């Protein structure tokens, strides 16, 4: 009897051990399955958040690129405006230079004309002065000639008048001679 009990006990203990092993295996399997399920649920739960973060990052990048493009466009517009302003300034500067050149040439032309007019006036004045001098010299020469001819005629008729005082006919002739000499002197002065 004792031998049968020991065999039963052994078999029961073996069964208990097997049951315990099975139970522990089942428990481990359950735990592993639960942990796997938890990991899966956690992954499934975190996946949308991760996708949202990626979408947000992409949206921010797109916004950043858009702002960069806008800034580049603004810079290009500013550069174009500056270039246009510079062109306008240089254009007006070139126009002012051209106007200055034209005014300078006009001024030089007017100065030359004024100088020519002054020279012509000076020449005319010099010619008039020379003509007046010539006329004065001619008048002086004519007066001297008239004076010399008058003095010579008066000196020539004086002795004849003294010599012929006795005859009235000669005196009359002498007076006529004197009158003729005076007339000749007057004609020379008038000429």
C-alpha positions as CSV (number, residue, x, y, z in Angstrom):
1,X,0.0,0.0,0.0
2,X,2.8,2.3,0.9
3,X,4.3,1.8,-2.5
4,X,1.1,2.7,-4.3
5,X,0.7,5.9,-2.3
6,X,4.1,7.1,-3.1
7,X,3.5,6.4,-6.8
8,X,0.3,8.4,-6.6
9,X,2.0,11.2,-4.7
10,X,4.7,11.3,-7.3
11,X,2.3,11.3,-10.1
12,X,0.2,14.0,-8.5
13,X,3.3,16.1,-7.8
14,X,4.3,15.7,-11.4
15,X,0.9,16.7,-12.5
16,X,1.0,19.7,-10.2
17,X,4.4,20.6,-11.6
18,X,3.1,20.3,-15.1
19,X,0.0,22.3,-14.3
20,X,2.2,24.9,-12.7
21,X,4.5,25.0,-15.7
22,X,1.5,25.2,-18.0
23,X,0.0,27.9,-15.8
24,X,3.2,29.8,-15.7
25,X,3.6,29.4,-19.5
26,X,0.1,30.6,-20.0
27,X,0.7,33.5,-17.7
28,X,3.9,34.4,-19.5
29,X,2.1,34.0,-22.9
30,X,-0.7,36.2,-21.6
31,X,1.7,38.7,-20.3
32,X,3.7,38.7,-23.6
33,X,0.5,39.1,-25.5
34,X,-0.7,41.9,-23.3
35,X,2.6,43.6,-23.6
36,X,2.6,43.2,-27.3
37,X,-1.0,44.5,-27.5
38,X,0.0,47.4,-25.3
39,X,2.9,48.2,-27.5
40,X,0.8,47.9,-30.5
41,X,-1.9,50.2,-29.0
42,X,0.8,52.6,-27.9
43,X,2.3,52.6,-31.3
44,X,-1.1,53.0,-32.9
45,X,-1.8,55.8,-30.4
46,X,1.5,57.6,-31.0
47,X,1.4,57.2,-34.8
48,X,-1.3,59.9,-35.5
49,X,0.6,62.3,-33.3
50,X,3.8,61.6,-35.1
51,X,2.0,62.1,-38.4
52,X,0.5,65.4,-37.1
53,X,4.0,66.6,-36.1
54,X,5.3,65.8,-39.5
55,X,2.5,67.6,-41.2
56,X,3.1,70.6,-38.9
57,X,6.8,70.6,-39.7
58,X,6.0,70.4,-43.5
59,X,3.5,73.2,-43.1
60,X,6.1,75.3,-41.3
61,X,8.7,74.6,-43.9
62,X,6.2,75.6,-46.7
63,X,5.4,78.8,-44.8
64,X,9.1,79.5,-44.4
65,X,9.7,78.9,-48.0
66,X,6.8,81.2,-48.9
67,X,8.1,83.9,-46.7
68,X,11.5,83.5,-48.2
69,X,10.0,83.8,-51.7
70,X,8.1,86.9,-50.7
71,X,11.2,88.5,-49.2
72,X,13.1,87.7,-52.4
73,X,10.4,89.2,-54.5
74,X,10.4,92.3,-52.3
75,X,14.2,92.6,-52.6
76,X,14.0,92.2,-56.4
77,X,11.3,94.9,-56.5
78,X,13.4,97.2,-54.4
79,X,16.4,96.6,-56.5
80,X,14.4,97.3,-59.7
81,X,13.1,100.5,-58.1
82,X,16.6,101.6,-57.1
83,X,17.9,100.9,-60.6
84,X,15.0,102.9,-62.1
85,X,15.7,105.8,-59.8
86,X,19.4,105.6,-60.6
87,X,18.6,105.6,-64.3
88,X,16.3,108.5,-63.9
89,X,19.0,110.4,-61.9
90,X,21.7,109.6,-64.4
91,X,19.4,110.5,-67.2
92,X,18.6,113.8,-65.6
93,X,22.2,114.3,-64.9
94,X,23.1,113.6,-68.5
95,X,20.4,116.0,-69.6
96,X,21.7,118.7,-67.3
97,X,25.2,118.1,-68.6
98,X,23.9,118.4,-72.2
99,X,22.1,121.6,-71.3
100,X,25.2,123.0,-69.7
101,X,27.2,122.2,-72.8
102,X,24.6,123.9,-74.9
103,X,24.5,126.9,-72.7
104,X,28.3,127.1,-72.6
105,X,28.6,126.9,-76.3
106,X,25.8,129.6,-76.6
107,X,27.7,131.8,-74.1
108,X,30.9,131.4,-76.0
109,X,29.1,132.3,-79.3
110,X,27.6,135.4,-77.7
111,X,31.0,136.4,-76.2
112,X,32.6,136.0,-79.6
113,X,29.9,138.1,-81.3
114,X,30.2,140.8,-78.6
115,X,34.0,140.8,-79.1
116,X,33.5,141.2,-82.8
117,X,31.0,144.0,-82.4
118,X,33.4,145.8,-80.0
119,X,36.2,145.4,-82.5
120,X,34.1,146.7,-85.3
121,X,33.0,149.7,-83.1
122,X,36.6,150.4,-82.2
123,X,37.6,150.2,-85.8
124,X,34.8,152.6,-86.8
125,X,35.7,155.0,-84.0
126,X,39.4,154.9,-85.1
127,X,38.4,155.5,-88.7
128,X,36.1,158.4,-87.7
129,X,38.9,159.9,-85.6
130,X,41.4,159.5,-88.4
131,X,38.9,161.0,-90.9
132,X,38.4,164.0,-88.5
133,X,42.1,164.4,-88.1
134,X,42.6,164.3,-91.9
135,X,39.8,166.9,-92.3
136,X,41.4,169.1,-89.7
137,X,44.8,168.8,-91.2
138,X,43.3,169.6,-94.7
139,X,41.5,172.7,-93.3
140,X,44.6,173.9,-91.6
141,X,46.6,173.4,-94.8
142,X,44.0,175.3,-96.8
143,X,43.9,178.1,-94.2
144,X,47.7,178.3,-94.3
145,X,47.7,178.4,-98.1
146,X,45.0,181.1,-98.1
147,X,46.9,183.1,-95.5
148,X,50.1,182.8,-97.4
149,X,48.5,183.7,-100.7
150,X,46.7,186.7,-99.2
151,X,49.9,188.0,-97.5
152,X,51.9,187.7,-100.7
153,X,49.2,189.5,-102.8
154,X,49.0,192.3,-100.3
155,X,52.8,192.8,-100.2
156,X,52.9,192.8,-104.0
157,X,50.2,195.5,-104.5
158,X,51.5,197.9,-101.8
159,X,54.5,199.4,-103.8
160,X,52.5,199.8,-106.9
161,X,49.9,201.8,-105.0
162,X,52.6,204.0,-103.6
163,X,54.2,204.5,-107.0
164,X,51.0,205.5,-108.8
165,X,49.4,207.8,-106.3
166,X,49.8,210.7,-108.8
167,X,47.5,209.2,-111.5
168,X,43.9,208.6,-110.5
169,X,43.5,205.9,-113.2
170,X,46.3,203.9,-111.6
171,X,44.8,204.3,-108.2
172,X,41.6,203.0,-109.4
173,X,43.3,200.1,-111.0
174,X,45.2,199.4,-107.8
175,X,42.0,199.4,-105.9
176,X,40.6,197.0,-108.4
177,X,43.6,194.9,-107.9
178,X,43.2,194.9,-104.1
179,X,39.6,194.0,-104.5
180,X,40.5,191.2,-106.8
181,X,43.1,190.0,-104.3
182,X,40.6,190.0,-101.5
183,X,38.1,188.2,-103.7
184,X,40.8,185.6,-104.4
185,X,41.5,185.2,-100.7
186,X,37.9,184.8,-99.9
187,X,37.5,182.2,-102.7
188,X,40.5,180.3,-101.3
189,X,39.0,180.3,-97.8
190,X,35.7,179.1,-99.1
191,X,37.3,176.3,-100.9
